[in-house]
C-alpha cells in the first residue's frame, strides 16, 4: 500500500491493478479510491474533463468524488465552459447534500460548492453556505483549509500531497466569492457561527 500511494500518477493502470490484489478488502478499496482520486485530479489539471468525470464515478469515497467534481467545475468556469461547469457543480452539490456530516472534509467541500455556486445562483450559494455553518463544530479548527481535503483514512502511511494547487475550500474563500450586496446574509451566517 505504501508503495502504491507513492507511485507515479502516470503508472495509474498498473498501480490500480496491483491495489486490487491486496488481500485485505478494505485496504484494497481505500488504495484504489486514492489512486482514482489522484488520477481524476491529474486529468482535470491536463484538461481531460470527460475522462476525469468518468473515472471519478468509479470512486466509492464520496468526499473524493465530490471534491473532484467541484474542482472540475472551478476549472471549467475559468475556461468559460459555464454549462458543463454547472453540470459538474450540480452533481457535486447533490453528493454533498446527501452525505454531509459534521467533519472538516464535508464542511470544506460545502464551502467549495458554495463559493463556486456564486457564479450561477447566489441565493442557492447562500443556502449551501448556511448548511455548512450548521455542520461546523465549535472545536473544529480545520474548516479554513483552502485546498481540497485529502480524504484519506490511512494511518502511518505517507504519500505526496497531490491536492496542493486546489483552492476555494475554505470559509474565507466562500465569503470572498459573494458580491458586496449580499453582505447582510453573509453577516447573518457568520453571526450564527
Buried (B, 14 or more C-beta within 10 A) or exposed (E): BEEBBEBEBEBBEEBBEBBEEBEEEEBBBBBBBBBBBBBBBBBBBEEBBEBBBEBBEEBEBBBBBBBBBBBBBBBBBEEEBEEBBBBBBBBBBEBBEEEBEEBBBBBBBBBBBBBBBBBBEBEBBBEBBBBBBEBBEEEEEEBBBBBBBBBBEBEEBEBEEBBEEBBBBBBEBBBEBBEEEBEEBBEEBEEEE
